[in-house]
Amino acid sequence: MREYDFKSIESKWQEKWKQDNIFKSDNKVEGKENYYVLEMLPYPSGKLHMGHVRNYTIGDVIARYKKMKGYNVLHPMGWDSFGLPAENAAIQNGAHPAVWTKSNIENMTTQLKSLGFSYDWDREIASYRDDYYRWNQWIFKRMYEKGLVYKKKSSVNWCPDCQTVLANEQVEDGKCWRHSKTDVIQKELEQWYFKITNYADELLEGHKELKGGWPEKVITMQKNWIGKSYGTEVNFKVVENGEDLSVFTTRVDTLCGVTYCVIAPEHPMVNEIIKSNPSIKEAVSAMTTEDVINRTAEGKEKNGVFTGWHVINPANNEKVQLWIGDYVLMGYGTGAVMAVPCHDERDLMFAKKYDLPLRVVINPVNKKTKEEVILKEDEMTEAFTDYGIITNSGEFNGLSSKEALVKIAEYLEEKKCGKRTINYRLKDWGVSRQRYWGTPIPALYCEKCGTVMEKDENLPVKLPGDVIFSGNGNPIETSEEFKNAVCPECGGKAKRETDTMDTFVDSSWYFLRYCDPKNTDLPFDKDIADGWFPVDQYIGGVEHAVMHLLYARFFHKVLRDLGLLSTNEPFKRLLTQGMVLGPSYFSANENRYLYSEEVEISGDKVLAKTTGEELVVKVEKMSKSKNNGVDPENIVATYGADTARLFTMFASPPEKELEWNENGLAGSYRFLNRVWRMVSESKAFFEAGSINLENLNKADKAILRKLHQTIKKVTESIENDYHFNTSIASNMELINELQDYKVNVLEKGDITSESKKLFTEAVNKMVIMLSPFVPHICDELWSELGNEGFLFEEKWPEHVEELTVSDEVSIAVQVNGKVRGAVQVTRGTSKDELEKMALEMENVKKHIQDKNIVKMIIIPEKIVNIVVK
């Protein structure tokens, strides 16, 4: 018997798949419905990690399954290849980012192919190539013409390490998303913006279309990020300059409880205030350099400074102090808040810190007695933020809070010092980046014509080659040839924009380019895109919920409005796979994470080999920083690609975390060896031909039933939320029974041709059902079984419902309604036969002895009840 040599088998079939180009997809196949399965665009770091392997295996299993179910499947791959890591590598190693990126792509492509993924490589894209980023510029121009792109000076998030601007979504816990130890600071810069806020309502409304197809937590995260709120804009008159200070509030019912107002340190009025009161400049500067996320963190102490200015409350004409506070942001509302300490926790913390006045304007209602409970300012330890009865508010006293929301808003509108409005947390997307390795923004600045866009025929505006990667500032600024250009409008001298686009632009529409990657006239053909969209199944991490996924939805809607698409949403169904976890070992003595080779297990303790220090073992997300990553190349070399694929699909459902386990990996390898041996050792029992069900014996029928039960279970488990682990477990059960059938029936010698045919069919269908998970070994076994072609092109088996049910049933036998036993009968047994069998049961005879049988109630396949006197 030939051993399971996974190395030769996997290389053999990968070469055959390549030669026959079986994964090539057509945009339309007569009689077949299109199905688009896609994993999120990877960054070419040069090396796959186990998160990649899990993500792409999920997609590959779905693609192979859907292909076998008769769909015309699109399953492409490409590279999100712009970004800072390549630029940093250029600075450190003296290699051009393009060289570094190309090398990484080649390396990762080899790794992906070694895992047997069914990608149509003819559709491969890479965002760093000018045949792709040309269309970024083309789309930018179209959006500019539609008024969806503009430039303005504003306070932005700045990473000192990246030396570039970050979107709010790229600031995590006050740190740069790429540099977890670097504080993000605020900086005044002129930036290009996309008007994503124009689509805020539609982005919210679109969630209805995604209901059921997207995880609820992702939809919730997007809703919270967009942050739509209904409220009132209130105009407080500034005493010192007579201007209006506009404040947005969702709780205008608390207006008479305002005891001071606060503006953001970036508020336009601050410069004028500092001129009149220079002593506060240093305090304000300290606030502006603190990152916005940290400033608003829950529980953090709030800092502020009194401006010396005052404002008038339009509801009661009271003069209150105007403060500058770090917990107020220009990015939300108007950059100013009316402070109501008794009814807002942040305001209360601030007021107590700076000894500012408190005033209760809402009293709670006792839920049992329905009576008003009087609050006292000096007894309050926390703010009352619920609704209740209005107090200390003049003519509005006695109203419920909800009534007051309307009445006070109407009062302000009548006085023309306020209006009801809607506000959003979402702000326009700043896309300017002060770095080299990205799409050049196709804008020029002409003294005569102003800001103009490059002509379409001159696109792409290519990245310059004569740049210096010093690590200081934007390298493009060092290229005089790039900066000095000709105005496309008047032909005079012009300066090119040196900022490049945020790399999230690249990944906001790449999925559309896959449909038509060779198009040189447009980003993609509308008819082709309409044939594939929305993507039927999108797969990637939940960490992209409010960056990539929100931006992609925005771009899709913009491209639709530009006439390039018909669909509203890019992704019909979203699967957010769980993280891959591994054990990490932290050494307090060395202040670092140790590699697994540096530790040893001693009983129930884990020790450092060199020092003997006892280590704390944690199960954490695999990462280079924690030295707990597992190299997929080593796994493929040691166990094979099919083992790696099987383990990642069997160990946990896709949406759950996967804890890495070397024993589980070895167990998957043993299982594949078992499957290999069972098929290899059974050649004497294989016989092709159709099966006559009438000629099957009891053992045959049991195997036939198990086969159809397995087909049903495996199919349902894949169709219903991709529970691949359940599908694999069902196949394992079938293999166990086939092995028992082989040993206890076929090898006994007294077998029929029908038994061989049945065994052959069961093994064939078992191999088909395993093939999406472990395609290499299954194609080899398929060939060993005497079949031709590839399983990728084979039809998925279908179960017959009647064959999933046993021919035998157990029927309860009662005497006067009490169960006295049961009889095992074949389905369809006559009533006469059932009556005879029941009356012959010893326990029944005992209970009807010396009694008269009044009647027999027989419900076939259910019950026999003998009524006696």
KAHU-V235756 format. One record per helix or strand of 3 or more residues. SS is the DSSP state (hx for helix, st for strand). FROM is the first residue (numbers start at 0). TO is the last residue. Records with the same first field share a line. If there is no record, write none. Layout:
SS->FROM-TO / FROM-TO
This chain:
hx->5-19 / 49-67 / 83-92 / 96-113 / 120-122 / 129-144 / 167-169 / 195-204 / 206-209 / 215-225 / 251-256 / 269-275 / 277-287 / 291-294 / 340-342 / 344-352 / 376-378 / 393-395 / 400-413 / 455-457 / 474-477 / 479-482 / 505-507 / 509-515 / 525-531 / 541-543 / 547-560 / 595-597 / 631-637 / 640-649 / 661-679 / 682-684 / 692-694 / 697-718 / 723-743 / 745-747 / 752-770 / 774-783 / 790-792 / 800-803 / 830-838 / 841-847
st->33-38 / 71-73 / 148-158 / 163-165 / 182-193 / 228-237 / 243-248 / 259-262 / 303-311 / 318-324 / 335-338 / 417-422 / 442-445 / 449-452 / 483-485 / 492-495 / 536-539 / 573-575 / 579-586 / 591-593 / 598-601 / 604-607 / 615-620 / 807-814 / 817-825 / 852-858 / 862-867
